[in-house]
Amino acid sequence: MDYVSALVPPVVMAVFFIGVIRVIVKTQGGANKAKEDAVVDAALARAEATKQAD
């Protein structure tokens, strides 16, 4: 039974990792891409404006 307890954590982590990768791949592109790009552009503009003000 020691081998079962030794294999459970890596299997759980592998399943979690695969889930994270699937979410990342699914959220790339599409309607979300335009929103994400707009958020990044706004953040960069704010950072540039702050740098210019200093």
Predicted model as a PDB file, atoms N, CA, C, CB and O in Angstrom, pLDDT in the B-factor column:
MODEL        1                                                                  
ATOM      1  N   MET A   1       0.810  -1.208   0.000  1.00 77.00           N  
ATOM      2  CA  MET A   1       0.000   0.000   0.000  1.00 77.00           C  
ATOM      3  C   MET A   1       0.852   1.270   0.000  1.00 77.00           C  
ATOM      4  CB  MET A   1      -0.921   0.000   1.199  1.00 77.00           C  
ATOM      5  O   MET A   1       0.344   2.357  -0.276  1.00 77.00           O  
ATOM      6  N   ASP A   2       2.137   1.138   0.306  1.00 86.00           N  
ATOM      7  CA  ASP A   2       2.991   2.318   0.284  1.00 86.00           C  
ATOM      8  C   ASP A   2       3.122   2.894  -1.116  1.00 86.00           C  
ATOM      9  CB  ASP A   2       4.362   1.982   0.832  1.00 86.00           C  
ATOM     10  O   ASP A   2       3.251   4.106  -1.286  1.00 86.00           O  
ATOM     11  N   TYR A   3       3.089   2.022  -2.122  1.00 84.00           N  
ATOM     12  CA  TYR A   3       3.230   2.523  -3.486  1.00 84.00           C  
ATOM     13  C   TYR A   3       2.020   3.351  -3.897  1.00 84.00           C  
ATOM     14  CB  TYR A   3       3.425   1.364  -4.459  1.00 84.00           C  
ATOM     15  O   TYR A   3       2.153   4.279  -4.696  1.00 84.00           O  
ATOM     16  N   VAL A   4       0.844   3.034  -3.367  1.00 86.00           N  
ATOM     17  CA  VAL A   4      -0.350   3.821  -3.689  1.00 86.00           C  
ATOM     18  C   VAL A   4      -0.221   5.216  -3.099  1.00 86.00           C  
ATOM     19  CB  VAL A   4      -1.630   3.128  -3.160  1.00 86.00           C  
ATOM     20  O   VAL A   4      -0.492   6.206  -3.779  1.00 86.00           O  
ATOM     21  N   SER A   5       0.189   5.301  -1.843  1.00 87.00           N  
ATOM     22  CA  SER A   5       0.334   6.613  -1.210  1.00 87.00           C  
ATOM     23  C   SER A   5       1.482   7.405  -1.835  1.00 87.00           C  
ATOM     24  CB  SER A   5       0.566   6.454   0.298  1.00 87.00           C  
ATOM     25  O   SER A   5       1.482   8.635  -1.787  1.00 87.00           O  
ATOM     26  N   ALA A   6       2.448   6.717  -2.414  1.00 89.00           N  
ATOM     27  CA  ALA A   6       3.547   7.414  -3.085  1.00 89.00           C  
ATOM     28  C   ALA A   6       3.129   7.936  -4.456  1.00 89.00           C  
ATOM     29  CB  ALA A   6       4.749   6.487  -3.229  1.00 89.00           C  
ATOM     30  O   ALA A   6       3.666   8.942  -4.919  1.00 89.00           O  
ATOM     31  N   LEU A   7       2.183   7.273  -5.111  1.00 89.00           N  
ATOM     32  CA  LEU A   7       1.775   7.676  -6.456  1.00 89.00           C  
ATOM     33  C   LEU A   7       0.639   8.695  -6.472  1.00 89.00           C  
ATOM     34  CB  LEU A   7       1.364   6.468  -7.236  1.00 89.00           C  
ATOM     35  O   LEU A   7       0.464   9.396  -7.468  1.00 89.00           O  
ATOM     36  N   VAL A   8      -0.131   8.794  -5.401  1.00 93.00           N  
ATOM     37  CA  VAL A   8      -1.285   9.689  -5.406  1.00 93.00           C  
ATOM     38  C   VAL A   8      -0.893  11.157  -5.604  1.00 93.00           C  
ATOM     39  CB  VAL A   8      -2.053   9.538  -4.112  1.00 93.00           C  
ATOM     40  O   VAL A   8      -1.476  11.807  -6.472  1.00 93.00           O  
ATOM     41  N   PRO A   9       0.062  11.718  -4.846  1.00 93.00           N  
ATOM     42  CA  PRO A   9       0.383  13.148  -5.059  1.00 93.00           C  
ATOM     43  C   PRO A   9       0.829  13.489  -6.483  1.00 93.00           C  
ATOM     44  CB  PRO A   9       1.468  13.564  -4.103  1.00 93.00           C  
ATOM     45  O   PRO A   9       0.362  14.494  -7.018  1.00 93.00           O  
ATOM     46  N   PRO A  10       1.705  12.711  -7.127  1.00 93.00           N  
ATOM     47  CA  PRO A  10       2.069  13.067  -8.504  1.00 93.00           C  
ATOM     48  C   PRO A  10       0.895  12.974  -9.477  1.00 93.00           C  
ATOM     49  CB  PRO A  10       3.188  12.170  -8.984  1.00 93.00           C  
ATOM     50  O   PRO A  10       0.788  13.781 -10.400  1.00 93.00           O  
ATOM     51  N   VAL A  11       0.025  12.005  -9.275  1.00 93.00           N  
ATOM     52  CA  VAL A  11      -1.135  11.863 -10.159  1.00 93.00           C  
ATOM     53  C   VAL A  11      -2.072  13.058  -9.979  1.00 93.00           C  
ATOM     54  CB  VAL A  11      -1.887  10.531  -9.874  1.00 93.00           C  
ATOM     55  O   VAL A  11      -2.581  13.602 -10.959  1.00 93.00           O  
ATOM     56  N   VAL A  12      -2.297  13.463  -8.741  1.00 94.00           N  
ATOM     57  CA  VAL A  12      -3.168  14.617  -8.484  1.00 94.00           C  
ATOM     58  C   VAL A  12      -2.563  15.876  -9.097  1.00 94.00           C  
ATOM     59  CB  VAL A  12      -3.390  14.812  -6.961  1.00 94.00           C  
ATOM     60  O   VAL A  12      -3.273  16.673  -9.708  1.00 94.00           O  
ATOM     61  N   MET A  13      -1.262  16.055  -8.935  1.00 96.00           N  
ATOM     62  CA  MET A  13      -0.615  17.227  -9.514  1.00 96.00           C  
ATOM     63  C   MET A  13      -0.664  17.193 -11.043  1.00 96.00           C  
ATOM     64  CB  MET A  13       0.835  17.319  -9.037  1.00 96.00           C  
ATOM     65  O   MET A  13      -0.831  18.236 -11.675  1.00 96.00           O  
ATOM     66  N   ALA A  14      -0.523  16.031 -11.633  1.00 96.00           N  
ATOM     67  CA  ALA A  14      -0.586  15.918 -13.093  1.00 96.00           C  
ATOM     68  C   ALA A  14      -1.972  16.283 -13.596  1.00 96.00           C  
ATOM     69  CB  ALA A  14      -0.216  14.495 -13.546  1.00 96.00           C  
ATOM     70  O   ALA A  14      -2.104  16.985 -14.599  1.00 96.00           O  
ATOM     71  N   VAL A  15      -3.004  15.814 -12.910  1.00 96.00           N  
ATOM     72  CA  VAL A  15      -4.378  16.143 -13.314  1.00 96.00           C  
ATOM     73  C   VAL A  15      -4.612  17.647 -13.185  1.00 96.00           C  
ATOM     74  CB  VAL A  15      -5.412  15.359 -12.454  1.00 96.00           C  
ATOM     75  O   VAL A  15      -5.207  18.263 -14.069  1.00 96.00           O  
ATOM     76  N   PHE A  16      -4.148  18.229 -12.097  1.00 97.00           N  
ATOM     77  CA  PHE A  16      -4.300  19.670 -11.901  1.00 97.00           C  
ATOM     78  C   PHE A  16      -3.550  20.446 -12.978  1.00 97.00           C  
ATOM     79  CB  PHE A  16      -3.797  20.077 -10.508  1.00 97.00           C  
ATOM     80  O   PHE A  16      -4.079  21.418 -13.518  1.00 97.00           O  
ATOM     81  N   PHE A  17      -2.339  20.035 -13.295  1.00 97.00           N  
ATOM     82  CA  PHE A  17      -1.536  20.705 -14.311  1.00 97.00           C  
ATOM     83  C   PHE A  17      -2.212  20.637 -15.676  1.00 97.00           C  
ATOM     84  CB  PHE A  17      -0.141  20.084 -14.383  1.00 97.00           C  
ATOM     85  O   PHE A  17      -2.250  21.632 -16.400  1.00 97.00           O  
ATOM     86  N   ILE A  18      -2.742  19.475 -16.029  1.00 96.00           N  
ATOM     87  CA  ILE A  18      -3.450  19.333 -17.302  1.00 96.00           C  
ATOM     88  C   ILE A  18      -4.663  20.251 -17.340  1.00 96.00           C  
ATOM     89  CB  ILE A  18      -3.881  17.872 -17.525  1.00 96.00           C  
ATOM     90  O   ILE A  18      -4.953  20.860 -18.369  1.00 96.00           O  
ATOM     91  N   GLY A  19      -5.373  20.351 -16.219  1.00 95.00           N  
ATOM     92  CA  GLY A  19      -6.524  21.251 -16.152  1.00 95.00           C  
ATOM     93  C   GLY A  19      -6.129  22.703 -16.356  1.00 95.00           C  
ATOM     94  O   GLY A  19      -6.814  23.443 -17.062  1.00 95.00           O  
ATOM     95  N   VAL A  20      -5.033  23.113 -15.743  1.00 95.00           N  
ATOM     96  CA  VAL A  20      -4.563  24.495 -15.892  1.00 95.00           C  
ATOM     97  C   VAL A  20      -4.180  24.778 -17.341  1.00 95.00           C  
ATOM     98  CB  VAL A  20      -3.362  24.764 -14.963  1.00 95.00           C  
ATOM     99  O   VAL A  20      -4.517  25.829 -17.885  1.00 95.00           O  
ATOM    100  N   ILE A  21      -3.482  23.846 -17.955  1.00 94.00           N  
ATOM    101  CA  ILE A  21      -3.084  24.029 -19.355  1.00 94.00           C  
ATOM    102  C   ILE A  21      -4.315  24.127 -20.253  1.00 94.00           C  
ATOM    103  CB  ILE A  21      -2.175  22.867 -19.819  1.00 94.00           C  
ATOM    104  O   ILE A  21      -4.352  24.954 -21.163  1.00 94.00           O  
ATOM    105  N   ARG A  22      -5.316  23.294 -20.005  1.00 93.00           N  
ATOM    106  CA  ARG A  22      -6.533  23.345 -20.828  1.00 93.00           C  
ATOM    107  C   ARG A  22      -7.232  24.693 -20.688  1.00 93.00           C  
ATOM    108  CB  ARG A  22      -7.498  22.210 -20.435  1.00 93.00           C  
ATOM    109  O   ARG A  22      -7.709  25.245 -21.680  1.00 93.00           O  
ATOM    110  N   VAL A  23      -7.300  25.231 -19.469  1.00 90.00           N  
ATOM    111  CA  VAL A  23      -7.932  26.541 -19.259  1.00 90.00           C  
ATOM    112  C   VAL A  23      -7.151  27.623 -19.983  1.00 90.00           C  
ATOM    113  CB  VAL A  23      -8.028  26.871 -17.753  1.00 90.00           C  
ATOM    114  O   VAL A  23      -7.742  28.503 -20.608  1.00 90.00           O  
ATOM    115  N   ILE A  24      -5.825  27.565 -19.906  1.00 87.00           N  
ATOM    116  CA  ILE A  24      -5.004  28.575 -20.588  1.00 87.00           C  
ATOM    117  C   ILE A  24      -5.222  28.509 -22.093  1.00 87.00           C  
ATOM    118  CB  ILE A  24      -3.507  28.378 -20.258  1.00 87.00           C  
ATOM    119  O   ILE A  24      -5.358  29.545 -22.744  1.00 87.00           O  
ATOM    120  N   VAL A  25      -5.257  27.318 -22.646  1.00 85.00           N  
ATOM    121  CA  VAL A  25      -5.427  27.174 -24.090  1.00 85.00           C  
ATOM    122  C   VAL A  25      -6.817  27.627 -24.510  1.00 85.00           C  
ATOM    123  CB  VAL A  25      -5.189  25.720 -24.522  1.00 85.00           C  
ATOM    124  O   VAL A  25      -6.963  28.278 -25.544  1.00 85.00           O  
ATOM    125  N   LYS A  26      -7.837  27.297 -23.731  1.00 82.00           N  
ATOM    126  CA  LYS A  26      -9.200  27.681 -24.098  1.00 82.00           C  
ATOM    127  C   LYS A  26      -9.420  29.190 -24.033  1.00 82.00           C  
ATOM    128  CB  LYS A  26     -10.193  26.985 -23.193  1.00 82.00           C  
ATOM    129  O   LYS A  26     -10.229  29.723 -24.792  1.00 82.00           O  
ATOM    130  N   THR A  27      -8.717  29.885 -23.142  1.00 78.00           N  
ATOM    131  CA  THR A  27      -8.956  31.320 -22.991  1.00 78.00           C  
ATOM    132  C   THR A  27      -8.117  32.155 -23.944  1.00 78.00           C  
ATOM    133  CB  THR A  27      -8.675  31.742 -21.571  1.00 78.00           C  
ATOM    134  O   THR A  27      -8.223  33.382 -23.932  1.00 78.00           O  
ATOM    135  N   GLN A  28      -7.297  31.535 -24.762  1.00 79.00           N  
ATOM    136  CA  GLN A  28      -6.506  32.288 -25.733  1.00 79.00           C  
ATOM    137  C   GLN A  28      -7.362  32.602 -26.950  1.00 79.00           C  
ATOM    138  CB  GLN A  28      -5.237  31.501 -26.147  1.00 79.00           C  
ATOM    139  O   GLN A  28      -8.075  31.740 -27.464  1.00 79.00           O  
ATOM    140  N   GLY A  29      -7.282  33.825 -27.394  1.00 72.00           N  
ATOM    141  CA  GLY A  29      -8.000  34.214 -28.609  1.00 72.00           C  
ATOM    142  C   GLY A  29      -9.486  34.423 -28.370  1.00 72.00           C  
ATOM    143  O   GLY A  29      -9.947  34.437 -27.229  1.00 72.00           O  
ATOM    144  N   GLY A  30     -10.217  34.584 -29.437  1.00 72.00           N  
ATOM    145  CA  GLY A  30     -11.663  34.756 -29.354  1.00 72.00           C  
ATOM    146  C   GLY A  30     -12.055  36.111 -28.810  1.00 72.00           C  
ATOM    147  O   GLY A  30     -11.309  37.086 -28.910  1.00 72.00           O  
ATOM    148  N   ALA A  31     -13.255  36.152 -28.224  1.00 72.00           N  
ATOM    149  CA  ALA A  31     -13.791  37.404 -27.696  1.00 72.00           C  
ATOM    150  C   ALA A  31     -12.975  37.895 -26.511  1.00 72.00           C  
ATOM    151  CB  ALA A  31     -15.250  37.230 -27.287  1.00 72.00           C  
ATOM    152  O   ALA A  31     -12.860  39.102 -26.301  1.00 72.00           O  
ATOM    153  N   ASN A  32     -12.412  36.988 -25.740  1.00 74.00           N  
ATOM    154  CA  ASN A  32     -11.630  37.401 -24.576  1.00 74.00           C  
ATOM    155  C   ASN A  32     -10.342  38.104 -24.965  1.00 74.00           C  
ATOM    156  CB  ASN A  32     -11.312  36.205 -23.716  1.00 74.00           C  
ATOM    157  O   ASN A  32      -9.839  38.935 -24.209  1.00 74.00           O  
ATOM    158  N   LYS A  33      -9.809  37.787 -26.122  1.00 78.00           N  
ATOM    159  CA  LYS A  33      -8.526  38.373 -26.537  1.00 78.00           C  
ATOM    160  C   LYS A  33      -8.641  39.886 -26.660  1.00 78.00           C  
ATOM    161  CB  LYS A  33      -8.059  37.767 -27.876  1.00 78.00           C  
ATOM    162  O   LYS A  33      -7.745  40.606 -26.217  1.00 78.00           O  
ATOM    163  N   ALA A  34      -9.699  40.373 -27.240  1.00 79.00           N  
ATOM    164  CA  ALA A  34      -9.862  41.817 -27.405  1.00 79.00           C  
ATOM    165  C   ALA A  34      -9.967  42.501 -26.048  1.00 79.00           C  
ATOM    166  CB  ALA A  34     -11.106  42.129 -28.255  1.00 79.00           C  
ATOM    167  O   ALA A  34      -9.383  43.565 -25.842  1.00 79.00           O  
ATOM    168  N   LYS A  35     -10.705  41.900 -25.124  1.00 81.00           N  
ATOM    169  CA  LYS A  35     -10.841  42.484 -23.792  1.00 81.00           C  
ATOM    170  C   LYS A  35      -9.501  42.483 -23.061  1.00 81.00           C  
ATOM    171  CB  LYS A  35     -11.892  41.718 -22.974  1.00 81.00           C  
ATOM    172  O   LYS A  35      -9.130  43.477 -22.436  1.00 81.00           O  
ATOM    173  N   GLU A  36      -8.778  41.369 -23.140  1.00 80.00           N  
ATOM    174  CA  GLU A  36      -7.488  41.292 -22.467  1.00 80.00           C  
ATOM    175  C   GLU A  36      -6.505  42.285 -23.061  1.00 80.00           C  
ATOM    176  CB  GLU A  36      -6.924  39.878 -22.554  1.00 80.00           C  
ATOM    177  O   GLU A  36      -5.751  42.929 -22.331  1.00 80.00           O  
ATOM    178  N   ASP A  37      -6.508  42.413 -24.378  1.00 84.00           N  
ATOM    179  CA  ASP A  37      -5.614  43.369 -25.022  1.00 84.00           C  
ATOM    180  C   ASP A  37      -5.951  44.795 -24.597  1.00 84.00           C  
ATOM    181  CB  ASP A  37      -5.696  43.235 -26.547  1.00 84.00           C  
ATOM    182  O   ASP A  37      -5.047  45.602 -24.380  1.00 84.00           O  
ATOM    183  N   ALA A  38      -7.231  45.113 -24.476  1.00 88.00           N  
ATOM    184  CA  ALA A  38      -7.640  46.452 -24.062  1.00 88.00           C  
ATOM    185  C   ALA A  38      -7.188  46.740 -22.630  1.00 88.00           C  
ATOM    186  CB  ALA A  38      -9.164  46.606 -24.180  1.00 88.00           C  
ATOM    187  O   ALA A  38      -6.757  47.851 -22.324  1.00 88.00           O  
ATOM    188  N   VAL A  39      -7.287  45.739 -21.759  1.00 89.00           N  
ATOM    189  CA  VAL A  39      -6.858  45.923 -20.370  1.00 89.00           C  
ATOM    190  C   VAL A  39      -5.350  46.159 -20.309  1.00 89.00           C  
ATOM    191  CB  VAL A  39      -7.244  44.696 -19.512  1.00 89.00           C  
ATOM    192  O   VAL A  39      -4.887  47.040 -19.584  1.00 89.00           O  
ATOM    193  N   VAL A  40      -4.594  45.384 -21.060  1.00 90.00           N  
ATOM    194  CA  VAL A  40      -3.138  45.549 -21.080  1.00 90.00           C  
ATOM    195  C   VAL A  40      -2.758  46.900 -21.659  1.00 90.00           C  
ATOM    196  CB  VAL A  40      -2.476  44.426 -21.888  1.00 90.00           C  
ATOM    197  O   VAL A  40      -1.870  47.568 -21.130  1.00 90.00           O  
ATOM    198  N   ASP A  41      -3.412  47.314 -22.734  1.00 92.00           N  
ATOM    199  CA  ASP A  41      -3.117  48.615 -23.333  1.00 92.00           C  
ATOM    200  C   ASP A  41      -3.411  49.750 -22.358  1.00 92.00           C  
ATOM    201  CB  ASP A  41      -3.925  48.805 -24.618  1.00 92.00           C  
ATOM    202  O   ASP A  41      -2.643  50.708 -22.278  1.00 92.00           O  
ATOM    203  N   ALA A  42      -4.521  49.653 -21.612  1.00 93.00           N  
ATOM    204  CA  ALA A  42      -4.863  50.681 -20.641  1.00 93.00           C  
ATOM    205  C   ALA A  42      -3.831  50.732 -19.517  1.00 93.00           C  
ATOM    206  CB  ALA A  42      -6.260  50.428 -20.068  1.00 93.00           C  
ATOM    207  O   ALA A  42      -3.440  51.814 -19.080  1.00 93.00           O  
ATOM    208  N   ALA A  43      -3.392  49.571 -19.054  1.00 93.00           N  
ATOM    209  CA  ALA A  43      -2.387  49.534 -17.982  1.00 93.00           C  
ATOM    210  C   ALA A  43      -1.070  50.131 -18.463  1.00 93.00           C  
ATOM    211  CB  ALA A  43      -2.167  48.086 -17.489  1.00 93.00           C  
ATOM    212  O   ALA A  43      -0.420  50.875 -17.730  1.00 93.00           O  
ATOM    213  N   LEU A  44      -0.674  49.806 -19.695  1.00 92.00           N  
ATOM    214  CA  LEU A  44       0.557  50.374 -20.235  1.00 92.00           C  
ATOM    215  C   LEU A  44       0.447  51.881 -20.404  1.00 92.00           C  
ATOM    216  CB  LEU A  44       0.898  49.726 -21.566  1.00 92.00           C  
ATOM    217  O   LEU A  44       1.409  52.604 -20.145  1.00 92.00           O  
ATOM    218  N   ALA A  45      -0.713  52.362 -20.836  1.00 93.00           N  
ATOM    219  CA  ALA A  45      -0.914  53.795 -21.006  1.00 93.00           C  
ATOM    220  C   ALA A  45      -0.831  54.515 -19.654  1.00 93.00           C  
ATOM    221  CB  ALA A  45      -2.273  54.070 -21.680  1.00 93.00           C  
ATOM    222  O   ALA A  45      -0.250  55.596 -19.555  1.00 93.00           O  
ATOM    223  N   ARG A  46      -1.419  53.903 -18.610  1.00 92.00           N  
ATOM    224  CA  ARG A  46      -1.345  54.502 -17.278  1.00 92.00           C  
ATOM    225  C   ARG A  46       0.106  54.542 -16.785  1.00 92.00           C  
ATOM    226  CB  ARG A  46      -2.229  53.714 -16.283  1.00 92.00           C  
ATOM    227  O   ARG A  46       0.541  55.540 -16.209  1.00 92.00           O  
ATOM    228  N   ALA A  47       0.847  53.464 -17.010  1.00 90.00           N  
ATOM    229  CA  ALA A  47       2.234  53.431 -16.571  1.00 90.00           C  
ATOM    230  C   ALA A  47       3.059  54.463 -17.325  1.00 90.00           C  
ATOM    231  CB  ALA A  47       2.825  52.033 -16.766  1.00 90.00           C  
ATOM    232  O   ALA A  47       3.915  55.124 -16.736  1.00 90.00           O  
ATOM    233  N   GLU A  48       2.813  54.606 -18.608  1.00 89.00           N  
ATOM    234  CA  GLU A  48       3.539  55.598 -19.395  1.00 89.00           C  
ATOM    235  C   GLU A  48       3.191  57.014 -18.963  1.00 89.00           C  
ATOM    236  CB  GLU A  48       3.240  55.419 -20.875  1.00 89.00           C  
ATOM    237  O   GLU A  48       4.066  57.878 -18.897  1.00 89.00           O  
ATOM    238  N   ALA A  49       1.914  57.257 -18.668  1.00 87.00           N  
ATOM    239  CA  ALA A  49       1.499  58.589 -18.210  1.00 87.00           C  
ATOM    240  C   ALA A  49       2.122  58.925 -16.865  1.00 87.00           C  
ATOM    241  CB  ALA A  49      -0.029  58.672 -18.112  1.00 87.00           C  
ATOM    242  O   ALA A  49       2.511  60.067 -16.621  1.00 87.00           O  
ATOM    243  N   THR A  50       2.214  57.933 -15.999  1.00 84.00           N  
ATOM    244  CA  THR A  50       2.844  58.152 -14.688  1.00 84.00           C  
ATOM    245  C   THR A  50       4.333  58.448 -14.851  1.00 84.00           C  
ATOM    246  CB  THR A  50       2.644  56.919 -13.775  1.00 84.00           C  
ATOM    247  O   THR A  50       4.882  59.309 -14.164  1.00 84.00           O  
ATOM    248  N   LYS A  51       4.971  57.734 -15.756  1.00 77.00           N  
ATOM    249  CA  LYS A  51       6.394  57.956 -16.009  1.00 77.00           C  
ATOM    250  C   LYS A  51       6.617  59.354 -16.581  1.00 77.00           C  
ATOM    251  CB  LYS A  51       6.951  56.885 -16.975  1.00 77.00           C  
ATOM    252  O   LYS A  51       7.579  60.030 -16.217  1.00 77.00           O  
ATOM    253  N   GLN A  52       5.726  59.791 -17.477  1.00 81.00           N  
ATOM    254  CA  GLN A  52       5.850  61.116 -18.083  1.00 81.00           C  
ATOM    255  C   GLN A  52       5.635  62.205 -17.051  1.00 81.00           C  
ATOM    256  CB  GLN A  52       4.855  61.278 -19.230  1.00 81.00           C  
ATOM    257  O   GLN A  52       6.290  63.246 -17.102  1.00 81.00           O  
ATOM    258  N   ALA A  53       4.716  61.977 -16.108  1.00 76.00           N  
ATOM    259  CA  ALA A  53       4.413  62.984 -15.082  1.00 76.00           C  
ATOM    260  C   ALA A  53       5.587  63.180 -14.133  1.00 76.00           C  
ATOM    261  CB  ALA A  53       3.167  62.581 -14.290  1.00 76.00           C  
ATOM    262  O   ALA A  53       5.806  64.281 -13.627  1.00 76.00           O  
ATOM    263  N   ASP A  54       6.336  62.117 -13.894  1.00 68.00           N  
ATOM    264  CA  ASP A  54       7.499  62.222 -12.985  1.00 68.00           C  
ATOM    265  C   ASP A  54       8.610  62.940 -13.703  1.00 68.00           C  
ATOM    266  CB  ASP A  54       7.984  60.818 -12.500  1.00 68.00           C  
ATOM    267  O   ASP A  54       9.683  63.142 -13.134  1.00 68.00           O  
TER     268      ASP A  54                                                      
ENDMDL                                                                          
END                                                                             
